[in-house]
Amino acid sequence: MSFISSLINHTMILTVVIFSTLIFLGSVLLGTGTTFNAFAPVAGEVAKVAGIPMATILITMQFASAFGRTLSPIAGIVLAVAAIVGISPAEIVKRNIVQVGAAFVLSMLVSFILT
């Protein structure tokens, strides 16, 4: 019985990580957090079918879209800050990658713990 329950828990983790990574990469490539809006209905249906708490998958996806936008050199906020500070957008992304990557992983862990 514990093998089955651990298999279900791993399926939940894998599903959340796949959807969050998809949203994260989409936000980095497109420079916008609206990739969450495109995939949220699909993720909700997948969560319902797989028995995953909907809050777990949607919260991590929302955070992934925000973190991905932060690491996009074509995002409006990154371009604005780069113009104000006087450095290139790639330099801002390079300086933020470790902190944002750690925050992305931490947000997934906290989401699993709280839900």
C-alpha positions in Angstrom: 0.0 0.0 0.0 2.8 2.4 0.7 4.3 1.8 -2.7 1.1 2.9 -4.4 0.8 6.0 -2.3 4.4 7.0 -2.9 3.8 6.5 -6.6 0.8 8.8 -6.5 2.9 11.4 -4.6 5.7 11.2 -7.2 3.1 11.6 -10.0 1.8 14.8 -8.3 5.3 16.2 -7.9 6.2 15.4 -11.5 3.0 16.9 -12.9 3.5 20.1 -10.9 7.2 20.4 -11.9 6.4 19.8 -15.6 3.6 22.4 -15.8 5.6 25.0 -13.7 8.7 24.5 -15.9 6.6 24.9 -19.0 5.2 28.1 -17.7 8.6 29.3 -16.6 10.2 28.7 -19.9 7.3 30.2 -21.8 7.5 33.4 -19.7 11.3 33.7 -20.2 10.9 33.3 -24.0 7.9 35.6 -24.4 8.8 38.1 -21.8 5.3 38.1 -20.3 3.5 36.3 -17.5 0.4 35.7 -19.5 1.5 32.2 -20.4 -0.1 31.2 -17.1 -3.5 32.3 -18.5 -3.1 30.1 -21.5 -2.3 26.9 -19.6 -4.3 27.4 -16.3 -7.5 25.8 -17.7 -5.6 22.8 -18.9 -3.7 22.4 -15.7 -6.9 22.6 -13.7 -8.4 19.7 -15.7 -5.2 17.7 -15.4 -5.2 18.3 -11.6 -8.8 17.3 -11.4 -8.2 14.0 -13.3 -5.0 13.2 -11.4 -6.4 14.0 -8.0 -3.9 16.8 -7.4 -5.0 19.7 -5.3 -5.7 22.5 -7.8 -4.1 25.1 -5.5 -0.8 23.2 -5.6 -0.5 23.2 -9.3 -1.9 26.7 -10.0 0.0 28.5 -7.3 3.3 27.1 -8.5 2.4 28.0 -12.1 1.6 31.5 -11.1 4.9 32.0 -9.3 6.7 30.4 -12.3 5.2 32.9 -14.7 6.4 35.8 -12.4 9.8 34.4 -12.0 10.2 33.7 -15.7 9.2 37.2 -16.6 11.9 38.4 -14.3 14.5 36.4 -16.2 13.4 37.6 -19.6 15.7 40.1 -21.3 12.7 41.3 -23.4 10.3 41.8 -20.6 9.1 45.4 -20.2 10.2 45.8 -16.6 13.6 44.4 -17.3 14.0 46.8 -20.2 12.8 49.8 -18.1 15.1 49.0 -15.3 18.0 48.5 -17.7 17.4 51.9 -19.2 17.2 53.6 -15.8 20.3 52.0 -14.5 22.2 52.3 -17.7 23.2 48.6 -18.2 22.1 46.0 -20.7 19.0 43.8 -20.0 21.2 40.7 -20.3 23.4 42.0 -17.5 20.3 42.3 -15.2 19.2 38.8 -16.1 22.7 37.4 -15.4 22.8 39.1 -12.0 19.3 37.8 -11.0 19.5 34.2 -12.3 20.7 32.6 -9.0 18.3 34.4 -6.8 15.3 33.8 -9.1 16.2 30.2 -9.6 16.4 29.6 -5.9 13.1 31.4 -5.3 11.4 29.2 -8.0 12.6 26.0 -6.4 11.7 27.3 -2.9 8.2 28.3 -4.0 7.5 24.8 -5.3 8.7 23.3 -2.1 6.6 25.6 0.0 3.6 24.9 -2.2 4.0 21.2 -1.6 4.4 21.7 2.2 1.4 24.0 2.6 -1.1 22.1 0.4 
